[in-house]
């Protein structure tokens, strides 16, 4: 399995002069530093691939042992194109990928492990809240049907931790290529579900602390949750 962290964006809503994944937390770690620590505690992985863009050298210098993929169009493309660059290098592997701004309790990876071991694609979700501005989902026959910010009557929110099984990855790559530059990667999943019959489970991790840091208020909440 390969692991990909999407860290190319500018993150303008948080207002940092540096990449959002390098945002310091009150526990003394950065967002990405905490992600990597959690991942390395759980998985025996050959490499972690980070898609970089905005002020890429700052991330590369902070984490020199990782592998990096550069999206030179980070300022005019969205996560569908950043993820596409990474997946094209992993066509024969399953891939677990994370948004570079998600802060999470490493214990939730134990819930995801059985799906990874059985090679079942999934999106990790929080069913305890459904905020209007977040990526939401619906189900059909037990699998994800709709997946976007515009979903009506969503059953929960996607938290930014996802897995594509090796058997599904080429369909997903094809659909990401069809996405518009400004599409989120969820659009590629949604097309693959509709057009290729991709079966993607929604894995509820609501009992664990997990949140994306988009605004200063999010950062304050994350610091309250992850003090140690």
C-alpha positions as CSV (number, residue, x, y, z in Angstrom):
1,X,0.0,0.0,0.0
2,X,1.1,3.5,-0.8
3,X,0.2,6.5,1.3
4,X,-0.4,10.0,-0.2
5,X,-0.8,13.3,1.6
6,X,-2.3,16.1,-0.4
7,X,-0.4,19.2,0.6
8,X,-0.2,21.4,-2.5
9,X,-2.8,24.0,-1.8
10,X,-2.3,27.6,-0.6
11,X,-4.8,27.4,2.3
12,X,-5.7,31.0,2.1
13,X,-8.6,30.7,4.4
14,X,-6.3,30.0,7.4
15,X,-4.1,32.9,6.4
16,X,-0.7,31.3,7.0
17,X,2.4,32.6,5.1
18,X,3.5,29.0,4.9
19,X,1.8,25.7,3.7
20,X,-1.2,24.8,5.9
21,X,0.2,21.3,6.7
22,X,3.0,23.0,8.6
23,X,0.6,24.8,10.9
24,X,1.8,24.3,14.5
25,X,-0.5,22.8,17.0
26,X,-0.5,23.4,20.8
27,X,0.9,19.9,21.3
28,X,4.2,20.9,19.8
29,X,3.6,19.1,16.5
30,X,2.6,20.4,13.1
31,X,-0.5,19.1,11.3
32,X,1.6,17.0,8.9
33,X,4.0,15.9,11.6
34,X,1.1,14.5,13.6
35,X,-0.3,12.8,10.5
36,X,3.0,11.1,9.8
37,X,3.5,10.0,13.4
38,X,0.1,8.4,13.4
39,X,0.6,6.6,10.1
40,X,4.1,5.3,11.0
41,X,2.8,4.0,14.3
42,X,0.1,1.9,12.5
43,X,1.4,0.9,9.1
44,X,4.6,-0.7,7.8
45,X,4.8,1.4,4.6
46,X,7.6,1.6,2.1
47,X,7.0,5.3,1.5
48,X,4.8,8.2,2.1
49,X,4.2,10.4,-0.9
50,X,3.4,14.1,-0.5
51,X,1.9,16.2,-3.3
52,X,3.4,19.7,-2.8
53,X,2.9,23.0,-4.5
54,X,2.7,26.2,-2.5
55,X,6.1,27.0,-1.0
56,X,7.0,23.3,-1.5
57,X,10.6,23.7,-0.2
58,X,9.4,24.4,3.3
59,X,7.6,21.0,3.4
60,X,10.5,19.2,1.7
61,X,13.0,20.6,4.1
62,X,10.9,19.8,7.1
63,X,10.3,16.1,6.1
64,X,13.4,15.2,4.0
65,X,12.8,11.4,4.3
66,X,9.5,11.5,2.4
67,X,8.9,11.3,-1.3
68,X,7.5,14.4,-3.1
69,X,5.4,14.9,-6.2
70,X,5.1,18.5,-7.5
71,X,1.9,20.0,-8.8
72,X,3.2,23.1,-10.6
73,X,-0.4,24.2,-11.2
74,X,-1.3,24.2,-7.5
75,X,-2.7,27.7,-7.7
76,X,-5.2,26.9,-10.5
77,X,-6.1,23.3,-9.9
78,X,-7.9,21.4,-7.1
79,X,-7.4,18.1,-5.3
80,X,-8.6,16.0,-8.2
81,X,-5.5,17.0,-10.2
82,X,-3.0,16.7,-7.3
83,X,-4.3,13.2,-6.4
84,X,-4.2,12.3,-10.1
85,X,-0.4,13.0,-10.2
86,X,0.2,10.8,-7.3
87,X,-2.1,7.9,-8.4
88,X,-0.4,7.7,-11.8
89,X,2.8,6.7,-10.0
90,X,0.9,3.9,-8.1
91,X,-1.2,2.1,-10.7
92,X,-0.3,-1.3,-9.3
93,X,-0.8,-0.4,-5.6
94,X,-3.6,0.3,-3.3
95,X,-3.5,3.9,-1.9
96,X,-4.5,5.5,1.3
97,X,-4.7,9.2,0.9
98,X,-5.3,12.1,3.3
99,X,-6.0,15.8,2.9
100,X,-3.0,17.7,4.3
101,X,-5.1,19.6,6.8
102,X,-6.8,16.8,8.6
103,X,-5.9,16.3,12.3
104,X,-6.9,13.0,13.8
105,X,-6.7,10.5,16.6
106,X,-4.3,7.8,15.4
107,X,-6.6,5.1,17.0
108,X,-9.1,5.6,14.2
109,X,-6.7,3.8,11.8
110,X,-7.5,0.6,13.6
111,X,-11.1,0.9,12.4
112,X,-9.9,1.3,8.8
113,X,-7.3,-1.5,8.9
114,X,-9.8,-4.4,8.1
115,X,-11.1,-2.6,5.0
116,X,-7.5,-2.0,3.9
117,X,-6.6,-5.6,4.5
118,X,-9.6,-6.9,2.6
119,X,-8.9,-4.5,-0.3
120,X,-12.2,-2.6,-0.1
121,X,-12.3,1.0,-1.2
122,X,-13.7,3.5,1.4
123,X,-14.2,7.0,2.5
124,X,-14.0,7.7,6.2
125,X,-17.0,9.7,7.5
126,X,-18.3,11.5,10.5
127,X,-22.1,10.9,11.0
128,X,-22.4,13.0,14.1
129,X,-22.6,16.3,12.1
130,X,-23.5,17.4,8.6
131,X,-22.3,21.0,8.0
132,X,-23.4,22.7,4.8
133,X,-19.9,23.6,3.6
134,X,-18.5,20.1,4.0
135,X,-18.4,17.1,1.6
136,X,-21.4,15.0,2.3
137,X,-22.6,11.6,1.1
138,X,-25.6,9.4,0.6
139,X,-25.8,5.6,0.3
140,X,-27.4,3.2,-2.2
141,X,-27.4,-0.5,-1.5
142,X,-25.0,0.0,1.3
143,X,-22.4,1.9,-0.6
144,X,-21.7,5.5,-1.4
145,X,-24.0,7.0,-4.1
146,X,-23.5,10.8,-4.0
147,X,-20.4,12.5,-2.6
148,X,-20.0,16.3,-2.8
149,X,-20.6,19.5,-1.0
150,X,-23.9,20.0,-2.8
151,X,-25.5,16.7,-1.6
152,X,-28.9,17.2,-0.1
153,X,-29.9,15.3,3.0
154,X,-26.4,14.0,3.5
155,X,-25.9,11.2,6.0
156,X,-22.6,12.6,7.3
157,X,-19.4,14.3,6.3
158,X,-16.3,13.0,4.6
159,X,-13.3,13.6,6.9
160,X,-10.5,13.6,4.4
161,X,-9.1,10.1,4.9
162,X,-9.8,7.7,2.0
163,X,-8.6,4.4,0.4
164,X,-8.7,3.1,-3.1
165,X,-8.1,-0.6,-3.6
166,X,-5.7,-1.8,-6.3
167,X,-8.6,-3.4,-8.3
168,X,-10.3,0.0,-8.5
169,X,-7.5,2.4,-9.0
170,X,-7.4,2.5,-12.8
171,X,-11.1,3.3,-13.1
172,X,-10.5,6.1,-10.5
173,X,-7.5,7.5,-12.4
174,X,-9.5,7.6,-15.6
175,X,-12.3,9.5,-13.9
176,X,-9.9,11.9,-12.2
177,X,-8.6,12.7,-15.7
178,X,-12.1,13.6,-16.8
179,X,-12.6,16.0,-13.8
180,X,-12.4,19.8,-14.3
181,X,-9.3,21.5,-12.9
182,X,-11.3,23.0,-10.1
183,X,-13.0,19.7,-9.0
184,X,-12.3,18.0,-5.7
185,X,-11.2,14.4,-6.0
186,X,-14.6,13.3,-4.6
187,X,-16.0,14.2,-8.1
188,X,-13.8,11.5,-9.6
189,X,-15.1,8.9,-7.1
190,X,-18.7,10.0,-7.8
191,X,-18.2,9.5,-11.5
192,X,-16.5,6.1,-11.1
193,X,-19.4,5.0,-8.8
194,X,-22.0,6.0,-11.4
195,X,-20.1,5.0,-14.6
196,X,-18.0,2.0,-13.5
197,X,-20.0,0.5,-10.6
198,X,-17.2,1.3,-8.2
199,X,-18.2,0.1,-4.7
200,X,-17.0,2.5,-2.0
201,X,-17.9,2.0,1.6
202,X,-18.6,4.8,4.1
203,X,-16.6,4.0,7.3
204,X,-17.9,5.7,10.4
205,X,-15.1,7.1,12.6
206,X,-17.4,9.4,14.6
207,X,-16.2,8.1,17.9
208,X,-12.7,9.4,17.3
209,X,-11.5,13.0,17.2
210,X,-10.9,14.0,13.6
211,X,-11.3,17.4,11.9
212,X,-10.0,19.4,8.9
213,X,-8.4,22.7,9.7
214,X,-9.7,25.4,7.3
215,X,-10.2,28.4,9.5
216,X,-8.7,29.9,12.7
217,X,-11.8,28.6,14.6
218,X,-11.0,25.1,13.4
219,X,-7.4,25.4,14.6
220,X,-8.6,26.6,18.0
221,X,-10.9,23.5,18.2
222,X,-8.1,21.2,17.1
223,X,-5.8,22.6,19.8
224,X,-8.5,21.9,22.4
225,X,-8.9,18.3,21.2
226,X,-5.2,17.4,20.8
227,X,-3.5,19.1,23.7
228,X,-1.0,16.3,24.3
